[in-house]
């Protein structure tokens, strides 16, 4: 969850010649499947594309991410540059310690991913619906892990297995100073 302090009231400090924030509004936000679903149901188009988003679409997504109840609409218009930067950093954060090796990197699907596709994946993989409130990148990682774990194991070609064994033997011989 992301907590953002939005400046509501600023005063000018004569001594420092700078504006100082004297009142803030706290927003609690989460980039999740639930917020993605709200955005897609409003705009009726996929969110997870490389298509440029309008200012209206970005502002609506920020509102969809907001968990704080009864936020006055003018609060969203007072978001500072640092608030927007924090929101963007939260959206792009990995939010998991899981990593994938290159040989497991399968990008053979050109299907456009929408909220309904993700809900289908959750159902098919028996992922509980409470995960729709997780950070979206964490949920996507869980889906990928489930798909990888459920996939049949690939057989390593004999030539590759022998090549790995030769390399390992050469490494051991070099370490031990042995010729065989």
Number of C-alpha atoms within 10 A of each C-alpha: 15 17 16 18 15 21 18 16 13 13 11 11 10 8 6 8 8 11 12 13 13 10 12 15 15 14 19 14 20 22 26 21 24 20 25 20 21 17 23 17 12 11 11 10 11 17 20 12 11 7 8 9 12 9 9 9 15 13 14 18 21 19 19 19 25 20 16 12 8 7 14 9 9 9 15 15 11 15 17 13 9 12 16 14 12 15 20 13 12 18 18 13 14 16 15 12 7 10 9 10 6 7 6 8 10 9 6 6 7 6 7 10 13 18 21 12 12 17 18 13 17 20 12 10 14 10 17 10 11 8 16 21 15 18 24 23 19 18 21 17 18 18 18 16 15 16 13 14 10 10 9 8 8 6 7 9 9 9 9 10 11 12 12 12 12 12 11 12 13 15 12 13 13 12 9 10 9 9 7 9
